[in-house]
Amino acid sequence: MGHQFGVPFHKELQKDVIRACLELLPMTSGTRIERPFPKTWAAARREGKVIEQMLHDES
């Protein structure tokens, strides 16, 4: 899906990002809406590296 939805291979994070975006849809009226996401990019990337390594080890 690309970095807009989180780091590669981190399916749970990607789902969380999509859910958070969908929750904002009813609040949109053409104006910009920002809401902090509970996970930092650095933490997500660390988790993604662990997941990527686990996938590599399985193959």
For each residue, the residues with C-beta under 8 A, 3 or more apart:
1: 4 5 6 14
2: 5
3: 6 7
4: 1 17
5: 1 2 13 14 17 18
6: 1 3 10 13 14 16 17 44 48
7: 3 10 13 44 45 47 48
8: 48 52
9: 48 51 52 55
10: 6 7 13 14 44 47 48 51
11: 14 15
12: 15 16
13: 5 6 7 10 16 17 39 44 47 48
14: 1 5 6 10 11 17 18
15: 11 12 18 19
16: 6 12 13 19 20 39
17: 4 5 6 13 14 20 21 37
18: 5 14 15 21 22
19: 15 16 22 23
20: 16 17 23 24 35 37
21: 17 18 24 25
22: 18 19 25
23: 19 20 26
24: 20 21 27 28 33 35
25: 21 22 28
26: 23
27: 24 33
28: 24 25 31 33
29:
30:
31: 28
32:
33: 24 27 28
34:
35: 20 24
36:
37: 17 20
38:
39: 13 16 43 44
40: 43 44
41: 44 45
42: 45 46
43: 39 40 46 47
44: 6 7 10 13 39 40 41 47 48
45: 7 41 42 48 49
46: 42 43 49 50
47: 7 10 13 43 44 50 51
48: 6 7 8 9 10 13 44 45 51 52
49: 45 46 52 53
50: 46 47 53 54
51: 9 10 47 48 54 55
52: 8 9 48 49 55 56
53: 49 50 56 57
54: 50 51 57 58
55: 9 51 52 58 59
56: 52 53 59
57: 53 54
58: 54 55
59: 55 56
